[in-house]
Each structure stands twice: as structure tokens, then as C-alpha cells.
Amino acid sequence: MTTEKFHWTAPSGAEIVLPHMNKIKGGLLRKYRKLDPVDFMFSVLEEIADDETLAQGDDLENDDMNAMFEAWQKAGAELGKSSGSSS
């Protein structure tokens, strides 16, 4: 069952809630498309997250931030698959 938001819980217990990647508008993605992957992810995060979520992200260790970004990308990719597509 999919949800409208991506939820990720850090080892510290902080819960990060963001829109799924496939729910982010194309114009925002286009705006940052030429950035390297790290700058791209942080730029998108800064545009869509509220101050509380950004503060929680600022408290994450680097490995945890990388794990959150990876999970966020994978969750969006999985949601984008059509149930009617053929293999």
C-alpha cells in the first residue's frame, strides 16, 4: 500500500517526512537538473521541506543522510511503476 508521503526513520529516531520523488513537479527538477547529484538532492530538499524537516536533516550523520536520500529515490521509483506495464 502506498502513501502520499515518503516516511523515513533515522537510527536516532527522527522521522523525516517528504513528498515522494514522483510527486515533485517537473519544473523544480528541471531547475536543478545540471547540478551534481549531491547538490541536486540538497537543492530539491531545501525547496520542498519545511524548517522542522530541514533541522532534522541537519542533525543526521552523513551515512544516515545518504541512506535517507537513497531510500527516498527508490521509493519514488517504485511508486512510478505502472501496474499495467508489461515486463
Backbone hydrogen bonds, N-H to C=O, Kabsch-Sander energy under -0.5 kcal/mol:
donor,donor_aa,acceptor,acceptor_aa,energy
6,F,18,L,-3.7
8,W,16,I,-2.4
10,A,8,W,-0.5
10,A,14,A,-3.2
13,G,10,A,-2.3
16,I,8,W,-3.5
16,I,14,A,-0.6
17,V,15,E,-0.5
18,L,6,F,-2.3
20,H,4,E,-0.8
21,M,72,W,-0.6
23,K,20,H,-2.3
24,I,21,M,-1.4
28,L,25,K,-0.7
29,L,25,K,-1.6
30,R,26,G,-2.9
31,K,27,G,-1.9
32,Y,28,L,-1.1
33,R,30,R,-1.1
35,L,32,Y,-1.9
40,F,36,D,-2.8
41,M,37,P,-2.4
42,F,38,V,-2.3
43,S,39,D,-2.6
44,V,40,F,-2.5
45,L,41,M,-2.5
46,E,42,F,-2.6
47,E,43,S,-1.3
48,I,44,V,-1.9
49,A,45,L,-2.6
54,L,50,D,-2.4
55,A,51,D,-2.3
56,Q,52,E,-2.1
57,G,53,T,-2.4
58,D,54,L,-2.3
59,D,55,A,-1.0
59,D,56,Q,-0.6
60,L,57,G,-1.4
65,M,61,E,-2.5
66,N,62,N,-2.5
67,A,63,D,-2.2
68,M,64,D,-2.5
69,F,65,M,-2.7
70,E,66,N,-2.5
71,A,67,A,-2.4
72,W,68,M,-2.6
73,Q,69,F,-2.4
74,K,70,E,-2.5
75,A,71,A,-2.6
76,G,72,W,-1.8
77,A,73,Q,-2.0
78,E,74,K,-2.4
79,L,75,A,-2.0
80,G,76,G,-1.5
81,K,78,E,-1.0
85,S,82,S,-1.2
